């Protein structure tokens, strides 16, 4: 065997041993699950089960299992907690300051999810799991407030360019509902005429020739997201066109 | 002590024990370090030191240390490998399929970095570290090709909206160089007049009233990035204005 290759093999051997010191971290996933109800943007939280955070709310998450891909874990968490499959989920970032978890070194990867609160398969059975209005959340367990804010920032960026917002709505919706939802996410009031013009330009919607009923205002037209844009899986957004 | 609080404490205790099974993962960081030279976009690679990947190139990375924040590790790697401090670095995502690393369960967090290849403090001492033209890279060790592509995608998205591209250029540059760089990153040819109009609209540059010298073409004006936009640290991009 050539000396060079032998040297490499030896290096690899010795590295394997010294690296054993490093295999003592746990990885969790945390999900920021957004929903929309009564004109309010909400997230799903659970009472923390750690004594250190007694009575504090935390994100829905779990440690990843030895035989589980990182990106599979949040789907499992969502399924367990809400009964939903095929939800929209996207990785946002990983958080790993040294002392963020009282049980040891735990690095967490955060995902954001958009679900329709009224989805017929939605089943929340745990008494400790509740929807909270984003605006009212002052504090969370761990660094979950910071994680929530990073996910909210990502959501705000994405709803402007990509047709992801529709994951939060029922299949049929009015432009009034859509505008309410954009306003709740972006935290600003939008001009009605201007909003409708911009949405029309995006060419995301099909007019389904039905009207709202049972509403306390003049019934509006109903729309659906165009079929070819429907995708509950994380959107593989194509590279932006060069707008430079 | 109230029963409820006691129950919580007990749950926390038992969880701590069962969770020990999970503390057996290692975390690494991998850096996709972009540079620009002779009209080509390049990345810095190192010969893999693992026998499994003998003679393959890999990203520059390392395991995170027990007393090191996740987001500090890539700065350490950059400093060790290039001599550079204060580089532009941004977290892109974490990669964690079960069998991605031959030494055990290793999840890696990827960062992209933009550096000026001609930086006077740049010092690459390791013989196994080299710049490679992106276009020529067919294969890398581990899942590093996939990681490189995710970072390239992020780079392409960001250079359009945020003034990050200037981290790849010397302090003074011509619009011709800037256009060459955009073309190398986006992989498309841009119209010269249109490009200059769009760049002017962004209001990123100061005309410093100097001309190129020693160039094989008609000397162009030199520009600098506006001082208030200079920021080698990861840009905290503000939430996008609501363009809806």
Interface residues (C-beta under 8 A of the other chain):
Chain A: X5 X8 X9 X11 X12 X13 X15 X16 X19 X21 X22 X23 X24 X25 X26 X27 X49 X50 X51 X52 X54 X63 X64 X66 X67 X68 X69 X70 X71 X91 X93 X94 X95 X96 X97 X98 X103 X104 X105 X107 X109 X153 X156 X157 X159 X160 X182 X186 X188 X190 X195 X198 X199 X239 X240 X242 X243 X244
Chain B: X5 X8 X9 X11 X12 X13 X15 X16 X19 X21 X22 X23 X24 X25 X26 X27 X49 X50 X51 X52 X54 X63 X64 X66 X67 X68 X69 X70 X71 X91 X93 X94 X95 X96 X97 X98 X103 X104 X105 X107 X109 X153 X156 X157 X159 X160 X182 X186 X188 X190 X195 X198 X199 X239 X240 X242 X243 X244
